[in-house]
Amino acid sequence: MRLVFAGTPEAAVPSLRALLAHDRHEVAAVVTRPDAPAGRGRRLVASPVAQLAEEAGVEVLKPAHPKDPEFQERLTAIAPDACPVVAYGALLPPSALAIPAHGWINLHFSLLPAWRGAAPVQHAVMAGDEITGATTFLIERGLDSGPYYGMLTEPIGPRDTAGELLDRLAASGARLLAATLDGIEDGTLKAVPQPAEGVSLAPKITTEDARVDWSAPALRVDRLVRGCTPAPGAWTLFRGERLKLAPVRPLPEEDALAPGEVAVRRDGVRIGTGSHPVLLTEVQAQGKRRMSAGDWARGVRVEDGERVGA
């Protein structure tokens, strides 16, 4: 089939790479978000998907919004049979949805109808799910509610971060997306409605959402930090300044620490929670590089009874 691929972040790159190498389909163009400022210099940088497409010599379309008439005219002229989508990042209007003959086929990183929305992997980790997966479905006007073509499952390990889990799903999901397009072309795969039960929502995780509540149980703190790693990054306050946290390790033994209380022990830096303490691994103070929690505690000279989060 003749394809126009839509995607933006690194998680979409494995799918684009798989389709570029596929001998049954032609990627005629790529749609991605406009260049965005990045780095300390805040210079404009093309998305990971745009960079791969440019390396492959594929036309790249960067509409400010897919409702733009110029974009839709170009898409109509390309005449794609289908538009596979992986984390594109913009709402597609009905006029754009109607252009490809087989529609826009989305690869979503959850077992729909669970975790519809922008951050399914992060929410699955934070909720303590043991199993997640990926789903291919036909995009309609509703939020990730269209009929689905195929699914795969992926276990969530007890120490998985959202970033690690997303990397695995991006790789396996690329194979699922290619197989879905094969089935659509063959006529052997038909979309079926999603179940009406089990709907949950996964809105974008904001910086404020990533702030640790130390009155929560250790297990919930652990899940929050892993779910926000690497982005947007879990954090707390120490002496009035932001302290970013790498994944923590819940400790099995009891320790008389109040929520947010910091204690330097022989095994490392502990922080009290609403249940038992957690052990810090690495931290990043404001304006500093990432370092081990022990080096940080020695550098700032943590005093007995000090707390984070206030």
N, C-alpha and C positions, 0 to 999 in steps of 0.2 A: 504494500500500500504506500501511497504518497502521504508523508506525515509532516506536520508542523509541530514541533516539540515545544512545550511551554514549561519553564522552570527557572529558578533563580539561585538557590543556595547550593552549597557543597553536597547536600543530601540528594540533590537531583542529578548530579554528575554521573553516578554509576548507570542510571537509566539511559541518559543521553548517550553515554559511551557504548552501552549494549545495543542501542538502536542504530547507531552509526555503523557498528560492525555487523549488523544483521543483514543477511543476504536476501531476505524476502521483502524488506521495507526500505524506502528511500526517505531520508530526512531532508526535506526540501528547504526548510527554514526553521529558525528557533525564535521563540518569543520569550523575552525576559524583562525584568524590571530595569528601569534606567540606571545608569552609573550612579553610585552613591559615594559620599565622602567616607574615607577610612584612614586609620593610622593617625599618628600625632600631627602630621601635616594637613590632615583632612582633605587630601587630594581626591579627585573623583576616580573611582576604580570600577571596572566592569565586573559584573557578577561572575561567579565560577562557571555557570552555564555559558555565559557569553564568551568567556575566555576559551573554553573547550570548543565551542562552535567556530570561533574565529580561527583557531588552530586547524580545524578540519576543513576550512574554506566554505562553511555554510553561512548563508545569509542570516543576519541577526536583526530582529525587529525589537525596538525598545520603546513602545508607546508609553506616554505618560499615564494613559488609562486605556484599556482595551475597547472602550466605547468610542475612541477617537475615529472619526470617519476615514482619515487617511490610512490608519492601520487596517480597518475592516475592508477597505478597497483593495489594499495589497494582499490581505489574506484571501479574499475572493479570487483575485487574479492567480494566486498560487494554486488554488483549487485542491486543498488537501482532502484525502479520503477520511482521515481521522487526525485528531489533535491530542496526543498523549500529554498529560499534565502531571508534574511532580513539584509540589511546593512552589507554585508560580508566585503567589502572594498578592493577587488582585482579583476583584470580583468580576466575573464574566457576564456581560449583559446578554439578554435573549437574542439580540441581533447578531452577536458574535457566536453564540452557541449554535445558531442555525446554519452556519457556513459549511463546516465539514459534513460530508455525507453520513459518516458514522458517529458524529458528535465528538465531544471532548471526553477522553477516557482518563480518569484521575487515579493515580496511585496514592492511597492514603495510608498512613502508618498507624492503623489500629484495626481491630476486628469490629467493623461497623455492624450495628449502629452505636457501639461504644465509642466514646471519645471523639465525637464530631467537633471539628474546630481546628484552630491554628496550632495547638500544642499537644497533640495526642500522646506523644512519647513521654513528655515531661509529666503530664497528668497521670499516666499509667504508673510511672515510677513513684510519684508522690502518694498515690492511692494505695500502694503496696500490692498491685496486681502481680500475680505469679506468671500469667500468660498474656501476651499481646500478639500482634501480627501485622499484616498488611492486607489491604483490600483494593481491588480495582473496581471502579464503578463509573457509570455514565453520569456526567454532571448535569444536573437540572437546576432550577432556580433556588431550591431549598439548600440549607447548609448541610453539605455532605450527605444528602438524603436520597440520592438517585439510586436506581436499581444496580445491583452489583454483578460482576462477572466471575470473580475468583478471589480466593483468600489463601493466606498461609499463616502459620502460627510460629511464634518465637517465645521461648521461655525467658523470663526476666530473672537474672541471677540476683542473689541477696546483696551483692556489692556493685551491681551495675549502676553506672551513671546514665543519665539521659543521652549523653553524647555517645557513649559506647554502644548502647542499645540501638540508637539511630543509625550508627555506622553499619551494624549487622542488618538492620531492616532495609537500609538503602541498597545493600548488595543483593539480598534475597529478593527484595521487591523489584529490582531491575529485571530479574528473570521472570517474575510473575507478570510484569507489564508486557514484556516481549511475548510471552505465551498467550496473554489475553488478546493482543493484537493479531497474533497468528490465528486464534480461534474465531475472531470476528471476521477476518478475511476469508477463512474457510467456510464460514457459515455454521460451524459446529458449536459455537458458544453464544448463548443468549443471556441477556441480563434478566435477573429476577428481582422482585421487590425485596428491600431490606425488611427484617422482622420489625414488627411494631413495638415489641418489648425490648427493654435493655438499652434504651437511648440514654447517653450521658454526654455532657458537653465539656470541651477542652479549650477554653478561651486562652488567648495569649497570656503568658506569664510576664507580669510587669516587675520592675525593680522592687517596688514596694511589696509585691507578693513574695519575693525572695528573701525578705527580712526574717530572721529566725526568731520565733517566739520560744524563749527558754522555759516558759511555764508548761509547754507541751511535753508529752512523754518522750523519752530518748528515741524510741522507734520512729515517732513522727518527725522529730528533728533530723534524724538520719535520712529519712525518705525525702524530706524537703531539700536538704543540701544536695543529695545525689540527683534529684529531679531538676535542680537548677544548675547542674554542672554539665557543660561549661557555660551555658548562657541561661539567664542573665547573670548568674553567679550569686550564690547565697552570701548573706552578709549580716553583720551585727555592728553595734557601736562599742568602742572601748575608749574611755576617756574623751568621749565626745566626737571621736573620729571613726569613719567607716573602716571596718575590717572584713575583708573578703575571706571566705572559708572554702577550702577544699573538702572533699568528703570526710566526715567524721566516723569514728568507730564506737558504737555503743558498747559499754563495759558490762559484763555480766554480774560483777559483784556490786554490792551496795557501798555507798560512800556518803557521808553526811555533808552533802553540798547543797546549798540553796539554789533555786533556779537562777542561772546566769553567774553563779559564783565561780571564780577561776582559782584553780589550785595547781601548783607545779609539784608533781610527784616524781618518783624514780622512773616510772614508766612513761612519763610525758606530761603534757598539759591537759588537765581535765576541766570540764565545765559542767556544772550542775544543771539538771533539767527538772521537769515535773515528775520524773520517776528516778532513774539512776543516771549517773554521769555519762558523758561521751568524751572520747579522747580526740583532741585535735591532731591533724596530720600536717597540713601546710596552711599557711595564711598569707594574706597580702595586705599590708597596711597601706593607708592612703598615700600615694606618691612613692611607694616603695616597690621593690621587686618581690616576687613570690619566694617564700622561705619556709623552712621547717618551723613547726610551732615552738619547738624548744629554743631555736635560735631567736625567734621573735620574743619569747618570754624573757630570755636572758637580756636581750637588747633593751627592752622597755622596763625591765626590773619589776615584774609583776609582784605586787604586795599581797600578803594574806588578806582575804576578805574582799578583794576587788571583784567587781562584777562587769560582765559585758551586757549589752542590750539596753542599758538605762540611758 
